[in-house]
Amino acid sequence: MIFNLKAPGRDGHIYSFTLRVHRSSLLAPLSALPQGTTAELPVIQWEAWGPAVCRWFEMEGRSVRWITMTCGQRFVTNDVNYTGTRGSITVIDFNPLAVRRSLARHGLSVSTVGAPLPPIVCRGPESDVVVHFEFGADPMESPVFVDPVVSSLPYIATTREASCENNSFMMDEDLLIGCR
């Protein structure tokens, strides 16, 4: 699931965030409750359920206005400042199988990943793509949060330069469509 959020910071500025979590991880704490519970639901602190199964992204300057920017466990984003200037296109994939397959294509596996991996750059006549694996938990600092927020849901990000000026993108299983 993807949650696009806007929240005021302590500095008065409105900040944009995307929170990504697998639906099963979000619902797992509820399965521990007794069936037919009608009492007040317990408050479960972020630290108890969120960091290992979620990933926060600060989305300042990125378009997040279309529901069609998501497909399955992937979403597409761009580094554009709403002026239409050309930036990059990034597809972020949280599917555990896709992450494992991509690691294997680069001679890696989840069990060998201990430290943050540098981006794997695939450039040449046939490719201008940068592949980045993220497994770690970089604390995200923002005036919205009292303390840095840690999230570590693994993902693979595939980035390439945009071939034309687009304000946003839409995607399905097979295609990316640029919107002006």
C-alpha positions in Angstrom: 0.0 0.0 0.0 1.1 3.5 -0.7 0.1 6.5 1.5 0.7 9.9 0.1 0.8 12.4 3.0 1.2 16.1 3.5 2.0 17.5 6.9 3.0 20.8 8.4 6.5 21.1 9.8 7.5 23.0 12.9 8.8 25.7 10.5 5.3 26.2 9.0 6.2 24.6 5.6 4.0 21.8 4.2 6.0 18.7 3.5 5.1 15.8 1.2 5.8 12.1 2.1 5.1 8.7 0.7 4.8 5.8 3.1 5.1 2.3 1.5 4.0 -0.8 3.4 2.9 -4.3 2.3 -0.8 -4.7 3.2 -0.1 -8.0 5.1 2.5 -6.2 7.3 0.0 -3.4 8.1 -2.7 -5.9 9.1 -0.4 -8.3 11.0 -0.7 -6.5 14.4 -4.5 -6.8 14.2 -4.3 -10.6 13.9 -3.0 -10.8 17.5 -6.2 -9.3 18.8 -8.9 -11.8 20.0 -11.7 -12.5 17.5 -14.8 -10.3 18.0 -12.9 -7.6 20.0 -15.3 -4.7 20.6 -13.2 -2.9 23.2 -11.1 0.1 22.3 -8.3 -1.0 20.0 -4.8 -0.7 21.4 -2.3 2.0 20.2 0.7 0.3 18.7 3.7 2.6 18.6 5.6 3.0 15.3 8.8 1.5 16.7 7.0 -1.7 17.5 5.6 -2.4 14.0 6.8 0.0 11.4 10.6 0.4 10.8 11.3 -3.1 9.4 8.2 -3.3 7.2 7.8 0.2 5.9 9.7 2.7 3.8 9.3 6.5 4.0 10.2 8.8 1.2 10.3 12.6 1.3 8.6 13.7 -1.9 9.3 17.4 -2.1 9.5 18.5 -5.8 8.2 15.1 -7.0 4.8 14.6 -8.5 2.6 12.1 -6.5 -0.8 13.2 -7.6 -1.9 10.2 -9.8 -3.1 6.9 -8.4 -1.8 5.4 -11.7 1.8 6.1 -10.6 1.5 2.8 -8.8 1.1 -0.7 -10.1 1.3 -3.8 -7.9 4.3 -3.3 -5.6 6.0 -0.6 -7.8 5.6 3.1 -8.1 7.1 5.6 -10.5 8.3 9.1 -9.6 10.3 11.8 -11.2 12.7 14.5 -10.0 10.9 17.5 -11.4 10.1 20.7 -9.7 6.7 21.2 -11.4 8.2 23.7 -13.9 8.3 20.9 -16.5 12.1 20.8 -16.7 13.6 17.5 -17.7 14.7 15.3 -14.8 14.9 11.6 -14.1 12.4 8.8 -14.0 12.7 6.3 -11.2 10.7 3.1 -10.8 10.8 1.8 -7.2 10.0 -1.9 -6.8 9.2 -3.4 -3.3 8.4 -6.9 -4.6 10.7 -9.2 -2.6 11.0 -11.6 -5.6 11.9 -8.8 -8.0 14.6 -7.6 -5.5 16.1 -11.1 -5.2 16.1 -11.6 -9.0 17.7 -8.3 -9.7 20.4 -9.0 -7.0 21.1 -12.4 -8.7 21.5 -10.7 -12.1 24.3 -8.7 -10.5 25.9 -11.6 -8.8 24.5 -10.8 -5.3 22.0 -12.3 -2.9 20.1 -11.1 0.1 22.3 -13.2 2.4 25.4 -11.5 1.1 24.0 -8.0 1.6 25.3 -6.7 4.9 26.3 -3.1 4.2 24.7 -0.6 1.9 25.4 -1.4 -1.7 26.7 1.2 -4.1 24.5 1.9 -7.1 25.0 -0.5 -9.9 25.5 1.5 -13.1 24.5 0.0 -16.3 25.6 2.4 -19.0 26.6 1.9 -22.5 25.2 1.9 -26.0 22.3 -0.2 -25.0 21.5 1.2 -21.5 21.6 4.4 -19.6 20.0 2.9 -16.5 21.2 3.2 -12.9 20.1 0.4 -10.5 20.1 1.0 -6.8 19.4 -1.5 -4.0 18.3 -0.2 -0.7 18.2 -2.5 2.4 19.4 -0.3 5.2 17.6 2.0 7.5 18.7 5.6 6.8 17.0 7.8 9.5 14.9 10.5 7.8 15.0 13.8 9.5 12.2 16.4 8.9 10.6 19.3 10.7 7.4 17.2 10.6 8.8 14.5 13.0 10.1 15.0 16.5 12.8 12.4 16.1 14.4 10.9 12.9 12.2 8.2 11.4 13.7 4.9 10.6 12.3 2.6 7.9 14.0 -0.3 6.1 11.6 -2.1 3.7 14.0 -3.3 1.0 13.5 -2.1 -2.6 15.2 -1.7 -5.9 15.2 1.6 -7.7 15.8 1.8 -11.4 16.5 5.3 -12.7 17.2 6.8 -16.1 17.2 10.3 -17.5 13.8 11.4 -18.9 13.8 11.6 -22.7 11.4 14.6 -22.8 9.8 17.1 -20.4 7.1 15.5 -18.3 5.3 16.7 -15.2 4.2 13.3 -14.1 4.1 9.6 -15.1 1.5 6.8 -15.1 2.4 3.1 -15.3 0.8 -0.3 -15.7 2.4 -3.8 -15.8 4.1 -3.0 -19.2 4.3 0.7 -19.9 5.3 4.1 -18.5 3.4 7.0 -19.9 4.8 10.6 -19.5 2.2 13.3 -18.8 2.9 17.0 -19.7 
